[in-house]
Amino acid sequence: MADASIDNLIETLADELEPVRPRRLLRGALWVAAGWIVVGALLLWIFGMRHDLAAGILMAPLPMLAFWLIVALGIAAAWSALRMGLPSVGRDYGGWRWAAFAALALPLTAIFIGFGDRHGAMEAMHPGHGMGCTLDGLVAGVGVGAALFAWLTGGAPTSPERAGWVTGIAAGAAGAATVALHCSSNDMIHIALWHGLAIPLWAVAGRLLLAPLLRW
């Protein structure tokens, strides 16, 4: 009788349950890629490609290195955020930190360059020469930020605060990488400051604005 009662209880509890479509990282990654490409392409369509790329010429070595470091940070952070939307216990989400350490080469390079040319550094740091790039970077990150937020709201991450930080970093890096394809400056101080500024600003926005919306 006891076994029959337990079976009846289980059947009663499971009677209205429906199968749930499994969450696939590939599907989330496609969302992120679409958000990155669509918003980035729209920005480049409105404001145009930087002159050397538009002429079929490669970027100078240092700006190209900066571009790929930022892209690597964006991909690593987005991948970590996607994994936070999957059910798991004890999963490590810290892989993006290695890309962040590598990206620190950009501000460090800019600092050393600034020591050698203080007048040029002051010019590059003037808001009138770079604030537009930061604003463009913030807008260009919206696609990735929205895609990751949509993915995470369906996955209920165990640490909304960390998910907010990482989502913001991914969105900011996506925006900064897009701006690098538009802005013609090869100045490393300009790139590290005005392009890179989108990353911490988006990270703070992710923590303050997105994290509270990701709570269970």
Secondary structure as UniProt FT lines:
FT   HELIX           2..14
FT   TURN            15..16
FT   HELIX           25..47
FT   HELIX           51..54
FT   TURN            55..56
FT   HELIX           61..84
FT   TURN            94..95
FT   HELIX           96..103
FT   HELIX           105..116
FT   HELIX           118..124
FT   HELIX           127..140
FT   HELIX           142..153
FT   TURN            154..155
FT   HELIX           160..180
FT   TURN            181..182
FT   HELIX           188..190
FT   HELIX           191..195
FT   TURN            196..197
FT   HELIX           198..205
FT   HELIX           206..210
FT   HELIX           211..214
//
